[in-house]
Each structure stands twice: as structure tokens, then as C-alpha cells.
Amino acid sequence: MALAVIVLDRLSKAIVVRKMAEFQSIPVIPGVFHLTYVRNPGAAFSLLPDKTGFLVVVGLVVVVGIVVFGPRLVRMGAVYAATLGLILGGTLGNLWDRLRGGLVVDFLDLRVWPVFNVADSSLVVGVLILSYLIIRAPDGGPLAGDRPSGGGGET
């Protein structure tokens, strides 16, 4: 899952950079969804602008956290594994941009939300799903102790 997110993120950003001028906006569904090329100095959805060093450290902490705690979550089932893949892929996709140039390429524009990208979407969806799974898990969730796989975390 992480590899798929990284490939889709890198490919989509490369196409936008090659085919669009910065700040160019192409309506896909006028007034609702546009492709708008911007370079974001912040985190997902333009949070924490110009904090590249901090965001690189946070990204590396997330990657290390997934390496350390990921195996325990993956044993919980395929849903946990896929969710970690979304988070890891999203984190690495934007970390790649930050390490290369300090800015992240964003292009998905819903007009009522800051412009974002595939990595942002993957990361946010992954965190939301993982939060839901942990909150609804009995006995403190998967990080509280080892439990046998329940076919995707169903209880």
C-alpha cells in the first residue's frame, strides 16, 4: 500500500510540475474541483507554513514509529496493514519533497479547502481510519498488548 501511494504521489506531482505553471488552475468541475499547482511550505492543508525542519523531524518520527510499532498493528489484520501503508506512503511522499526542496507540490483544489496532494489525502485518511480502529478496539487497542489477528480488527 505504501509503495502504491508513493508511486501515485510522485507520478501525479511530476505530471503537474511538467504540464502546469505554478499557480495555474484548471477547472475539472468548475467552482467545485480544480487542478491548481502550488508549492506548499507547510504541512498537509497548508498547516505550519515555513516549518520545514520541524516537519522533516515529524515525518522521520512517524516513519520510525511505523517501523517500531507497525509489526504489532499488522498482526491485527489486513485493515491495520493497509492503514499503516496509507500513513507511511503519505508521510514518505511529502518527506521526499521537503528533503529535495523544502516545499511540497500540491494540486488538488476543492475550492473550500486548502490545496492538497495524494500524499496528504493518504496520510489523513490513514490516520482517521487508524484512530477509529484504535478507539473502537476493546482492552485499550492494539498497542496495549498482543492479540491474535481478528481478520482486520473486527471485534
DSSP file with accessible surface (Angstrom, degrees, kcal/mol):
  #  RESIDUE AA STRUCTURE BP1 BP2  ACC     N-H-->O    O-->H-N    N-H-->O    O-->H-N    TCO  KAPPA ALPHA  PHI   PSI    X-CA   Y-CA   Z-CA
    1    1 A M     >        0   0  116      0, 0.0     4,-2.3     0, 0.0     5,-0.2   0.000 360.0 360.0 360.0 -45.4    0.0    0.0    0.0
    2    2 A A  H  >  +     0   0   18      1,-0.2     4,-2.7     2,-0.2     5,-0.2   0.921 360.0  49.9 -59.5 -44.4    2.8    2.4    0.9
    3    3 A L  H  > S+     0   0  128      1,-0.2     4,-2.8     2,-0.2     5,-0.2   0.916 109.4  51.3 -62.4 -41.4    4.6    1.8   -2.4
    4    4 A A  H  > S+     0   0   63      1,-0.2     4,-2.6     2,-0.2     5,-0.2   0.918 111.4  47.8 -62.1 -42.3    1.4    2.4   -4.3
    5    5 A V  H  X S+     0   0   12     -4,-2.3     4,-3.0     2,-0.2     5,-0.2   0.939 112.5  48.9 -64.1 -45.7    0.8    5.7   -2.6
    6    6 A I  H  X S+     0   0   30     -4,-2.7     4,-3.0     2,-0.2     5,-0.3   0.934 113.1  46.8 -61.2 -45.0    4.4    6.8   -3.1
    7    7 A V  H  X S+     0   0   83     -4,-2.8     4,-2.8     2,-0.2     5,-0.3   0.945 115.1  45.6 -63.6 -47.1    4.2    5.9   -6.8
    8    8 A L  H  X S+     0   0   99     -4,-2.6     4,-2.6    -5,-0.2     5,-0.2   0.917 115.3  48.1 -62.9 -40.9    0.9    7.6   -7.4
    9    9 A D  H  X S+     0   0    0     -4,-3.0     4,-2.4    -5,-0.2     5,-0.2   0.952 114.8  43.9 -64.4 -49.9    2.0   10.7   -5.4
   10   10 A R  H  X S+     0   0   49     -4,-3.0     4,-2.4    -5,-0.2    -2,-0.2   0.919 116.2  47.8 -62.8 -44.1    5.4   11.0   -7.3
   11   11 A L  H  X S+     0   0  101     -4,-2.8     4,-2.3    -5,-0.3    -2,-0.2   0.938 113.0  46.9 -63.8 -47.1    3.8   10.4  -10.7
   12   12 A S  H  X S+     0   0   20     -4,-2.6     4,-2.3    -5,-0.3    -2,-0.2   0.920 114.1  47.6 -64.5 -41.5    0.9   12.9  -10.1
   13   13 A K  H  X S+     0   0    3     -4,-2.4     4,-2.7    -5,-0.2     5,-0.2   0.913 110.7  52.1 -65.3 -41.1    3.3   15.6   -8.8
   14   14 A A  H  X S+     0   0   30     -4,-2.4     4,-2.3    -5,-0.2    -2,-0.2   0.911 110.0  48.7 -62.4 -41.7    5.7   15.1  -11.7
   15   15 A I  H  X S+     0   0   88     -4,-2.3     4,-2.6     2,-0.2     5,-0.3   0.937 112.2  48.6 -63.5 -45.0    2.8   15.5  -14.2
   16   16 A V  H  X S+     0   0   10     -4,-2.3     4,-2.2     1,-0.2    -2,-0.2   0.942 112.4  47.8 -61.4 -46.3    1.6   18.6  -12.6
   17   17 A V  H  < S+     0   0   67     -4,-2.7    -1,-0.2     1,-0.2    -2,-0.2   0.895 117.5  42.5 -63.7 -38.0    5.1   20.2  -12.5
   18   18 A R  H  < S+     0   0  194     -4,-2.3    -1,-0.2    -5,-0.2    -2,-0.2   0.850 123.5  34.1 -76.2 -35.3    5.8   19.3  -16.1
   19   19 A K  H  < S+     0   0  167     -4,-2.6     2,-0.3    -5,-0.2    -2,-0.2   0.610 112.8  54.7-100.9 -13.5    2.4   20.3  -17.6
   20   20 A M  S  < S-     0   0   19     -4,-2.2     2,-0.3    -5,-0.3     3,-0.1  -0.901  70.7-127.0-124.6 153.4    1.3   23.3  -15.5
   21   21 A A    >   -     0   0   62     -2,-0.3     3,-2.5     1,-0.1    16,-0.4  -0.686  49.5 -87.2 -88.5 148.1    2.7   26.6  -14.5
   22   22 A E  T 3  S+     0   0   81     -2,-0.3    16,-0.2     1,-0.3     3,-0.1  -0.308 116.9  16.2 -57.2 136.9    2.9   27.4  -10.8
   23   23 A F  T 3  S+     0   0  147     14,-3.9    -1,-0.3     1,-0.3     2,-0.1   0.325  92.0 138.0  76.6  -2.4   -0.5   29.0   -9.7
   24   24 A Q    <   -     0   0   76     -3,-2.5    13,-2.1    13,-0.2     2,-0.4  -0.477  37.5-160.0 -68.3 142.6   -2.2   27.8  -12.9
   25   25 A S  E     -A   36   0A  45     11,-0.2    11,-0.3    -2,-0.1    82,-0.0  -0.993   9.5-167.4-131.2 127.6   -5.7   26.4  -12.2
   26   26 A I  E     -A   35   0A  67      9,-3.2     9,-2.7    -2,-0.4     2,-0.3  -0.958  21.9-132.2-115.3 116.6   -7.6   24.1  -14.5
   27   27 A P  E     +A   34   0A  70      0, 0.0     7,-0.2     0, 0.0    -2,-0.0  -0.504  30.1 169.4 -69.4 128.8  -11.3   23.6  -13.7
   28   28 A V  E    S+     0   0A  78      5,-2.4     6,-0.2     1,-0.3     0, 0.0   0.776  91.0   9.7 -98.6 -49.3  -12.3   19.9  -13.7
   29   29 A I  E >> S-A   33   0A  94      4,-2.7     3,-2.8     0, 0.0     4,-2.6  -0.916 103.5-119.7-125.5  98.0  -15.7   20.6  -12.2
   30   30 A P  T 34 S+     0   0  102      0, 0.0     4,-0.1     0, 0.0    -4,-0.0  -0.088  91.3   3.5 -49.0 130.6  -15.9   24.4  -12.3
   31   31 A G  T 34 S+     0   0   59      1,-0.1     3,-0.1     2,-0.0    79,-0.0   0.310 133.8  55.3  79.2  -7.9  -16.3   26.0   -8.9
   32   32 A V  T <4 S+     0   0   82     -3,-2.8     2,-0.4     1,-0.3    80,-0.2   0.730 112.4  14.1-120.0 -52.6  -16.1   22.6   -7.2
   33   33 A F  E  <  +A   29   0A  48     -4,-2.6    -4,-2.7    78,-0.1    -5,-2.4  -0.981  64.1 165.9-138.4 122.8  -12.8   20.8   -8.2
   34   34 A H  E     -AB  27 109A  18     75,-2.9    75,-2.3    -2,-0.4     2,-0.7  -0.910  37.6-124.5-128.0 156.6   -9.8   22.3   -9.9
   35   35 A L  E     +AB  26 108A  51     -9,-2.7    -9,-3.2    -2,-0.3     2,-0.5  -0.938  39.6 175.2 -96.0 114.4   -6.2   21.2  -10.5
   36   36 A T  E     -A   25   0A  14     71,-2.1     2,-0.7    -2,-0.7   -11,-0.2  -0.975  23.4-141.9-129.1 116.5   -4.2   24.1   -9.1
   37   37 A Y  E     +     0   0A  17    -13,-2.1   -14,-3.9    -2,-0.5     2,-0.3  -0.685  35.6 151.6 -86.1 114.3   -0.5   23.9   -8.9
   38   38 A V  E     - B   0 106A  31     68,-2.5    68,-2.9    -2,-0.7     2,-0.6  -0.954  41.4-131.0-134.1 157.1    1.0   25.5   -5.8
   39   39 A R  E     - B   0 105A  95     -2,-0.3    66,-0.2    66,-0.2    -2,-0.0  -0.962  26.1-152.5-110.7 118.0    4.2   24.8   -3.8
   40   40 A N  E     - B   0 104A   8     64,-3.6    64,-2.8    -2,-0.6    -2,-0.0  -0.794  17.2-168.6 -99.3 121.1    3.4   24.5   -0.1
   41   41 A P  S    S+     0   0   35      0, 0.0    10,-0.7     0, 0.0     9,-0.6   0.408  72.5  58.5 -84.6   4.8    6.0   25.4    2.5
   42   42 A G  S    S-     0   0    0      1,-0.2     6,-0.2     7,-0.2    62,-0.1  -0.308  90.4 -77.6-117.3-160.3    3.8   23.8    5.2
   43   43 A A  S >  S-     0   0   17      4,-4.5     3,-1.5     1,-0.3     4,-0.3  -0.095  78.9 -33.6 -89.4-168.9    2.2   20.6    6.3
   44   44 A A  G >  S+     0   0   17      1,-0.3     3,-1.3     2,-0.2    -1,-0.3  -0.186 133.6   8.2 -51.3 134.2   -1.0   19.0    5.0
   45   45 A F  G 3  S-     0   0   35      1,-0.3    -1,-0.3    70,-0.2    71,-0.1   0.806 132.0 -66.2  61.2  31.8   -3.6   21.5    4.0
   46   46 A S  G <  S+     0   0   57     -3,-1.5    -1,-0.3     1,-0.2    -2,-0.2   0.642  89.0 152.8  68.7  19.8   -1.1   24.4    4.5
   47   47 A L    <   +     0   0  111     -3,-1.3    -4,-4.5    -4,-0.3    -1,-0.2  -0.479  60.9  14.1 -75.7 151.0   -0.7   24.0    8.2
   48   48 A L  S >  S-     0   0   82     -6,-0.2     3,-1.1    -2,-0.1    -1,-0.2   0.926  84.8-154.1  53.0  56.9    2.6   25.1    9.9
   49   49 A P  T 3  S+     0   0   72      0, 0.0    -7,-0.2     0, 0.0    -1,-0.1  -0.271  70.3  11.0 -61.9 145.0    4.0   27.1    7.0
   50   50 A D  T 3  S+     0   0  125     -9,-0.6    -8,-0.2    52,-0.1     3,-0.2   0.750  89.6 117.0  60.3  31.7    7.8   27.5    6.7
   51   51 A K    <>  +     0   0  115     -3,-1.1     4,-2.8   -10,-0.7     5,-0.2  -0.293  26.8 144.0-116.0  45.7    8.5   24.9    9.4
   52   52 A T  H  >  +     0   0   40      1,-0.2     4,-2.6     2,-0.2     5,-0.2   0.897  68.6  50.2 -56.5 -47.9   10.4   22.5    7.1
   53   53 A G  H  > S+     0   0   54      1,-0.2     4,-2.2     2,-0.2    -1,-0.2   0.937 113.5  45.9 -58.0 -46.4   12.9   21.4    9.6
   54   54 A F  H  > S+     0   0  119      1,-0.2     4,-2.7     2,-0.2    -1,-0.2   0.921 112.9  50.2 -61.6 -43.9   10.2   20.6   12.2
   55   55 A L  H  X S+     0   0   14     -4,-2.8     4,-2.5     2,-0.2    -2,-0.2   0.858 108.5  52.4 -68.0 -33.2    8.1   18.8    9.5
   56   56 A V  H  X S+     0   0   22     -4,-2.6     4,-2.6    -5,-0.2    -1,-0.2   0.939 110.9  47.7 -64.8 -44.9   11.1   16.7    8.4
   57   57 A V  H  X S+     0   0   88     -4,-2.2     4,-2.6    -5,-0.2    -2,-0.2   0.939 112.3  48.9 -62.1 -44.9   11.7   15.6   12.0
   58   58 A V  H  X S+     0   0   59     -4,-2.7     4,-2.5     1,-0.2    -1,-0.2   0.932 111.0  50.9 -60.6 -43.5    8.0   14.8   12.5
   59   59 A G  H  X S+     0   0    9     -4,-2.5     4,-2.4     1,-0.2    -1,-0.2   0.923 110.9  47.8 -60.0 -43.5    8.0   12.8    9.2
   60   60 A L  H  X S+     0   0   86     -4,-2.6     4,-2.7     2,-0.2    -1,-0.2   0.899 110.3  52.2 -66.3 -37.8   11.0   10.8   10.3
   61   61 A V  H  X S+     0   0   95     -4,-2.6     4,-2.9     2,-0.2    -2,-0.2   0.915 109.4  50.2 -62.8 -42.0    9.5   10.2   13.8
   62   62 A V  H  X S+     0   0   47     -4,-2.5     4,-2.4     2,-0.2    -2,-0.2   0.939 111.0  48.5 -62.1 -44.9    6.3    8.8   12.0
   63   63 A V  H  X S+     0   0   30     -4,-2.4     4,-2.3     2,-0.2    -2,-0.2   0.946 113.8  46.1 -61.7 -46.3    8.4    6.5    9.8
   64   64 A V  H  X S+     0   0   88     -4,-2.7     4,-2.8     1,-0.2     5,-0.2   0.919 111.1  53.8 -63.1 -41.4   10.4    5.2   12.8
   65   65 A G  H  X>S+     0   0   25     -4,-2.9     4,-3.3     1,-0.2     5,-0.5   0.905 109.1  47.9 -59.4 -41.0    7.1    4.8   14.8
   66   66 A I  H  X5S+     0   0   26     -4,-2.4     4,-2.0     2,-0.2    -1,-0.2   0.912 111.7  50.0 -68.3 -39.2    5.7    2.7   12.0
   67   67 A V  H  <5S+     0   0  102     -4,-2.3    -2,-0.2    -5,-0.2    -1,-0.2   0.923 119.2  38.3 -63.2 -41.6    8.8    0.6   11.8
   68   68 A V  H  <5S+     0   0   90     -4,-2.8     4,-0.3    -5,-0.2    -2,-0.2   0.944 132.5  22.8 -76.1 -50.4    8.8    0.0   15.6
   69   69 A F  H  X5S+     0   0  106     -4,-3.3     4,-1.7    -5,-0.2     3,-0.4   0.638 102.3  86.1 -94.8 -15.9    5.0   -0.4   16.2
   70   70 A G  H  X<S+     0   0    4     -4,-2.0     4,-3.3    -5,-0.5     5,-0.3   0.897  83.1  56.7 -54.5 -47.1    3.9   -1.4   12.7
   71   71 A P  H  > S+     0   0   71      0, 0.0     4,-1.7     0, 0.0    -1,-0.2   0.899 107.2  50.1 -57.2 -36.9    4.5   -5.1   13.1
   72   72 A R  H  4 S+     0   0   77     -3,-0.4     4,-0.4    -4,-0.3    75,-0.2   0.927 114.7  43.9 -65.6 -42.4    2.2   -5.3   16.2
   73   73 A L  H >< S+     0   0    7     -4,-1.7     3,-1.5     1,-0.2     4,-0.3   0.894 108.5  57.1 -70.0 -39.1   -0.5   -3.4   14.3
   74   74 A V  H >< S+     0   0   70     -4,-3.3     3,-1.9     1,-0.3     7,-0.3   0.880  98.8  61.0 -61.3 -35.0   -0.1   -5.5   11.1
   75   75 A R  T 3< S+     0   0  123     -4,-1.7    -1,-0.3     1,-0.3    -2,-0.2   0.709  91.1  70.6 -63.9 -16.8   -0.7   -8.7   13.2
   76   76 A M  T <  S-     0   0    4     -3,-1.5    74,-1.1    -4,-0.4    77,-0.8   0.639 116.5 -85.3 -74.9 -15.9   -4.1   -7.2   13.9
   77   77 A G    <>  -     0   0    7     -3,-1.9     4,-1.9    -4,-0.3    -1,-0.3  -0.684  47.6 -59.3 136.1 176.2   -5.2   -7.8   10.4
   78   78 A A  H  > S+     0   0   78      1,-0.2     4,-2.8    -2,-0.2     5,-0.2   0.808 122.3  59.0 -64.8 -33.3   -5.2   -6.5    6.8
   79   79 A V  H  > S+     0   0   53      1,-0.2     4,-2.4     2,-0.2    -1,-0.2   0.928 107.9  46.4 -65.1 -42.3   -7.1   -3.3    7.6
   80   80 A Y  H  > S+     0   0    1     -3,-0.2     4,-2.6     2,-0.2     5,-0.2   0.914 112.7  50.4 -64.0 -42.6   -4.4   -2.3   10.0
   81   81 A A  H  X S+     0   0   36     -4,-1.9     4,-2.0    -7,-0.3    -2,-0.2   0.936 112.5  46.0 -61.6 -46.0   -1.7   -3.2    7.5
   82   82 A A  H  X S+     0   0   33     -4,-2.8     4,-2.2     2,-0.2    -1,-0.2   0.908 111.8  52.3 -64.1 -39.9   -3.4   -1.2    4.7
   83   83 A T  H  X S+     0   0    4     -4,-2.4     4,-2.2    -5,-0.2    -2,-0.2   0.923 109.3  48.3 -63.9 -44.0   -3.9    1.8    7.1
   84   84 A L  H  X S+     0   0   12     -4,-2.6     4,-3.1     1,-0.2     5,-0.2   0.878 108.9  55.5 -63.1 -35.9   -0.3    1.9    8.1
   85   85 A G  H  X S+     0   0    9     -4,-2.0     4,-2.8    -5,-0.2     5,-0.3   0.901 106.8  49.8 -62.0 -41.1    0.6    1.7    4.4
   86   86 A L  H  X S+     0   0   31     -4,-2.2     4,-2.3     2,-0.2     5,-0.2   0.932 114.6  44.2 -61.6 -45.5   -1.5    4.8    3.7
   87   87 A I  H  X S+     0   0   12     -4,-2.2     4,-2.6     2,-0.2    -2,-0.2   0.937 116.4  45.8 -66.3 -46.8    0.2    6.7    6.6
   88   88 A L  H  X S+     0   0   40     -4,-3.1     4,-2.8     2,-0.2     5,-0.3   0.937 114.3  47.8 -63.7 -46.2    3.7    5.5    5.6
   89   89 A G  H  X S+     0   0    0     -4,-2.8     4,-2.4    -5,-0.2    -1,-0.2   0.917 113.9  47.1 -61.9 -43.0    3.2    6.3    1.9
   90   90 A G  H  X S+     0   0    0     -4,-2.3     4,-1.9    -5,-0.3     5,-0.3   0.921 113.4  48.3 -65.1 -42.6    1.7    9.7    2.6
   91   91 A T  H  X S+     0   0   11     -4,-2.6     4,-2.4    -5,-0.2    -2,-0.2   0.946 114.8  44.4 -62.9 -47.8    4.5   10.6    5.0
   92   92 A L  H  X S+     0   0   55     -4,-2.8     4,-2.4    -5,-0.2    -2,-0.2   0.870 108.7  58.5 -68.1 -33.8    7.3    9.5    2.7
   93   93 A G  H  X S+     0   0    0     -4,-2.4     4,-1.2    -5,-0.3    -1,-0.2   0.940 114.8  34.8 -61.2 -47.1    5.6   11.2   -0.3
   94   94 A N  H  X S+     0   0    4     -4,-1.9     4,-2.4     2,-0.2    -1,-0.2   0.851 113.7  58.6 -78.2 -31.6    5.7   14.6    1.3
   95   95 A L  H  X S+     0   0    8     -4,-2.4     4,-2.8    -5,-0.3     5,-0.3   0.910 101.7  56.9 -61.4 -39.5    9.0   13.9    3.1
   96   96 A W  H  X S+     0   0  115     -4,-2.4     4,-1.8     1,-0.2    -1,-0.2   0.938 109.0  45.4 -55.0 -50.4   10.6   13.3   -0.3
   97   97 A D  H  X>S+     0   0   11     -4,-1.2     4,-2.4     1,-0.2     5,-0.7   0.923 113.1  49.9 -61.2 -45.4    9.5   16.8   -1.5
   98   98 A R  H  X5S+     0   0   26     -4,-2.4     4,-1.5     1,-0.2    -1,-0.2   0.894 111.6  47.6 -63.6 -40.5   10.7   18.5    1.7
   99   99 A L  H  <5S+     0   0  114     -4,-2.8    -1,-0.2     1,-0.2    -2,-0.2   0.828 115.4  46.2 -70.8 -30.4   14.1   16.9    1.6
  100  100 A R  H  <5S-     0   0  184     -4,-1.8    -2,-0.2    -5,-0.3    -1,-0.2   0.822 140.8 -11.5 -80.9 -34.5   14.6   17.8   -2.0
  101  101 A G  H  <5S-     0   0   50     -4,-2.4    -3,-0.2     2,-0.2    -2,-0.2   0.403  83.2-110.7-151.2   2.8   13.5   21.4   -2.0
  102  102 A G  S  <<S+     0   0   18     -4,-1.5     2,-0.3    -5,-0.7    -4,-0.2   0.383  91.2  86.6  79.4  -6.0   11.8   22.4    1.3
  103  103 A L        -     0   0   53     -6,-0.6     2,-0.4   -53,-0.0    -2,-0.2  -0.941  67.9-137.7-129.0 150.4    8.4   22.7   -0.5
  104  104 A V  E     -B   40   0A   1    -64,-2.8   -64,-3.6    -2,-0.3     2,-0.5  -0.883  21.0-124.7-108.6 135.2    5.6   20.2   -1.2
  105  105 A V  E     -B   39   0A  11     -2,-0.4     2,-0.3   -66,-0.2   -66,-0.2  -0.686  32.9-178.0 -78.6 122.7    3.8   20.2   -4.6
  106  106 A D  E     +B   38   0A   0    -68,-2.9   -68,-2.5    -2,-0.5    11,-0.2  -0.916  19.8 150.6-119.4 150.9    0.0   20.5   -4.1
  107  107 A F  E     +     0   0A  11      9,-2.5   -71,-2.1    -2,-0.3     2,-0.7   0.457  37.8 102.6-157.3 -11.1   -2.6   20.5   -6.8
  108  108 A L  E     -BC  35 116A  30      8,-3.2     8,-2.3   -73,-0.2     2,-0.6  -0.769  48.9-176.1 -88.4 116.4   -6.0   19.0   -5.7
  109  109 A D  E     +B   34   0A  11    -75,-2.3   -75,-2.9    -2,-0.7     6,-0.1  -0.923  24.2 173.2-125.5 107.9   -8.2   22.1   -5.1
  110  110 A L        -     0   0   73     -2,-0.6    -1,-0.1     3,-0.3   -75,-0.1   0.360  43.9-130.4 -92.2   2.8  -11.8   21.7   -3.8
  111  111 A R  S    S+     0   0  111      2,-0.4   -78,-0.1     1,-0.2     4,-0.1   0.236 100.0  62.3  71.3 -17.8  -12.1   25.5   -3.5
  112  112 A V  S    S+     0   0  127    -80,-0.2    -1,-0.2     2,-0.1    -3,-0.0   0.251 105.7  45.2-116.0   9.5  -13.4   25.3    0.1
  113  113 A W  S    S-     0   0  137      3,-0.0    -2,-0.4     0, 0.0    -3,-0.3  -0.979  98.9 -84.2-148.3 151.0  -10.2   23.8    1.5
  114  114 A P        -     0   0   55      0, 0.0    -4,-0.2     0, 0.0    -2,-0.1  -0.255  59.6 -90.7 -57.9 151.3   -6.5   24.5    1.1
  115  115 A V        +     0   0   21     -6,-0.1     2,-0.2    -9,-0.1    -6,-0.2  -0.346  57.6 172.2 -63.8 141.5   -4.9   22.8   -2.0
  116  116 A F  B     -C  108   0A  22     -8,-2.3    -8,-3.2   -71,-0.1    -9,-2.5  -0.721  19.7-132.9-141.0-173.2   -3.5   19.4   -1.2
  117  117 A N     >  -     0   0    0    -11,-0.2     4,-2.2    -2,-0.2     5,-0.2  -0.778  38.0 -86.1-139.6-177.2   -2.0   16.3   -2.9
  118  118 A V  H  > S+     0   0   27     -2,-0.2     4,-2.7     1,-0.2     5,-0.2   0.902 124.1  52.2 -62.5 -42.9   -2.2   12.5   -3.0
  119  119 A A  H  > S+     0   0    0      1,-0.2     4,-2.7     2,-0.2     5,-0.2   0.922 109.2  49.7 -62.5 -43.9    0.2   12.1    0.0
  120  120 A D  H  > S+     0   0    1      2,-0.2     4,-2.7     1,-0.2     5,-0.3   0.931 112.5  47.9 -58.0 -47.2   -1.8   14.5    2.1
  121  121 A S  H  X S+     0   0   38     -4,-2.2     4,-2.7     1,-0.2     5,-0.3   0.930 112.9  47.7 -60.1 -47.0   -5.0   12.6    1.3
  122  122 A S  H  X S+     0   0    9     -4,-2.7     4,-2.6     2,-0.2    -1,-0.2   0.924 113.3  47.9 -61.0 -46.5   -3.4    9.2    2.0
  123  123 A L  H  X S+     0   0   40     -4,-2.7     4,-2.6    -5,-0.2     5,-0.2   0.945 114.4  44.9 -62.1 -48.0   -2.0   10.4    5.3
  124  124 A V  H  X S+     0   0   47     -4,-2.7     4,-2.5    -5,-0.2     5,-0.2   0.939 115.2  46.8 -65.4 -46.0   -5.2   12.0    6.6
  125  125 A V  H  X S+     0   0   71     -4,-2.7     4,-2.6    -5,-0.3     5,-0.2   0.937 113.3  50.3 -62.1 -42.9   -7.4    9.0    5.5
  126  126 A G  H  X S+     0   0    0     -4,-2.6     4,-2.7    -5,-0.3     5,-0.2   0.927 111.4  47.2 -61.1 -44.7   -4.9    6.6    7.1
  127  127 A V  H  X S+     0   0   66     -4,-2.6     4,-2.7    -5,-0.2     5,-0.2   0.913 112.4  50.3 -65.0 -41.1   -4.8    8.5   10.4
  128  128 A L  H  X S+     0   0  113     -4,-2.5     4,-2.3    -5,-0.2    -2,-0.2   0.937 113.5  44.5 -63.6 -44.6   -8.6    8.8   10.5
  129  129 A I  H  X S+     0   0   63     -4,-2.6     4,-2.7    -5,-0.2    -2,-0.2   0.942 114.5  48.7 -65.5 -45.9   -9.1    5.0    9.9
  130  130 A L  H  X S+     0   0   25     -4,-2.7     4,-2.6    -5,-0.2     5,-0.2   0.922 110.7  51.4 -61.6 -41.7   -6.4    4.0   12.4
  131  131 A S  H  X S+     0   0   52     -4,-2.7     4,-2.8    -5,-0.2     5,-0.2   0.932 110.8  48.6 -59.9 -45.2   -7.9    6.4   15.0
  132  132 A Y  H  X S+     0   0  144     -4,-2.3     4,-2.3    -5,-0.2    -2,-0.2   0.935 111.9  48.7 -60.2 -46.3  -11.3    4.8   14.5
  133  133 A L  H  X S+     0   0    8     -4,-2.7     4,-0.8     1,-0.2    -2,-0.2   0.905 114.4  45.0 -62.8 -41.6   -9.9    1.3   14.8
  134  134 A I  H >< S+     0   0   54     -4,-2.6     3,-0.6    -5,-0.2    -2,-0.2   0.926 112.8  50.5 -69.7 -42.5   -7.9    2.1   17.9
  135  135 A I  H 3< S+     0   0  141     -4,-2.8    -2,-0.2    -5,-0.2    -1,-0.2   0.907 114.7  43.1 -63.3 -40.1  -10.8    3.9   19.6
  136  136 A R  H 3< S+     0   0   81     -4,-2.3    -1,-0.2    -5,-0.2    -2,-0.2   0.597  91.4 105.6 -85.7  -6.7  -13.3    1.1   18.9
  137  137 A A  S << S-     0   0   13     -4,-0.8     3,-0.4    -3,-0.6     4,-0.1  -0.491  70.7-125.3 -74.6 138.2  -10.9   -1.7   19.9
  138  138 A P  S >  S+     0   0   55      0, 0.0     3,-1.2     0, 0.0    -1,-0.1  -0.329  85.2  30.4 -74.5 163.3  -11.6   -3.3   23.3
  139  139 A D  T 3  S-     0   0  141      1,-0.3     5,-0.1    -2,-0.0    -2,-0.0   0.842 135.9 -52.4  61.4  36.1   -8.9   -3.6   26.0
  140  140 A G  T 3  S-     0   0   63     -3,-0.4     3,-0.3    -5,-0.1    -1,-0.3   0.542  93.9 -88.3  85.0   2.9   -7.0   -0.4   25.2
  141  141 A G    X   -     0   0    2     -3,-1.2     3,-1.4     1,-0.2     4,-0.5  -0.118  61.5 -51.4  86.4 177.9   -6.4   -1.1   21.5
  142  142 A P  T 3  S+     0   0    0      0, 0.0     3,-0.4     0, 0.0    -1,-0.2   0.713 129.6  58.3 -68.7 -21.6   -3.7   -2.9   19.6
  143  143 A L  T 3  S+     0   0   76     -3,-0.3    -2,-0.1     1,-0.2     3,-0.1   0.617  92.2  70.6 -85.5  -8.5   -0.8   -1.0   21.2
  144  144 A A  S <  S-     0   0   69     -3,-1.4     2,-0.3     1,-0.3    -1,-0.2   0.737 117.6 -35.3 -78.3 -23.0   -1.9   -2.1   24.7
  145  145 A G  S    S-     0   0   28     -4,-0.5     2,-0.3    -3,-0.4    -1,-0.3  -0.950  73.7 -69.1 174.6 166.0   -0.8   -5.7   24.1
  146  146 A D        +     0   0  103     -2,-0.3    -3,-0.1    -3,-0.1   -73,-0.1  -0.559  46.9 172.1 -76.2 134.9   -0.6   -8.5   21.6
  147  147 A R        -     0   0   56     -2,-0.3     3,-0.1   -75,-0.2    -2,-0.0  -0.975  38.4 -97.0-134.3 152.7   -3.8  -10.1   20.4
  148  148 A P        -     0   0  120      0, 0.0     2,-0.1     0, 0.0   -72,-0.0  -0.318  54.8 -84.1 -66.8 154.4   -4.4  -12.7   17.7
  149  149 A S        -     0   0   76      1,-0.1   -73,-0.2     2,-0.0   -72,-0.2  -0.356  35.8-164.4 -59.8 134.8   -5.5  -11.4   14.3
  150  150 A G     >  -     0   0   39    -74,-1.1     4,-0.7    -3,-0.1    -1,-0.1  -0.073  54.5 -89.3-112.3  29.4   -9.2  -10.8   14.1
  151  151 A G  T  4 S-     0   0   58      1,-0.2   -74,-0.2     2,-0.1     3,-0.1   0.938 105.6 -16.5  68.0  45.9   -9.5  -10.6   10.3
  152  152 A G  T  4 S-     0   0    2    -76,-0.7   -75,-0.2     1,-0.1    -1,-0.2   0.587 118.6 -66.2 103.9  11.3   -8.9   -6.9   10.0
  153  153 A G  T  4 S+     0   0    5    -77,-0.8    -2,-0.1     1,-0.3    -1,-0.1   0.567  82.1 156.6  90.0   6.4   -9.5   -5.8   13.6
  154  154 A E     <        0   0  106     -4,-0.7    -1,-0.3    -3,-0.1    -2,-0.1  -0.432 360.0 360.0 -67.4 140.3  -13.2   -6.7   13.7
  155  155 A T              0   0  112     -2,-0.1    -1,-0.0   -19,-0.0   -18,-0.0  -0.870 360.0 360.0-125.1 360.0  -14.5   -7.3   17.2
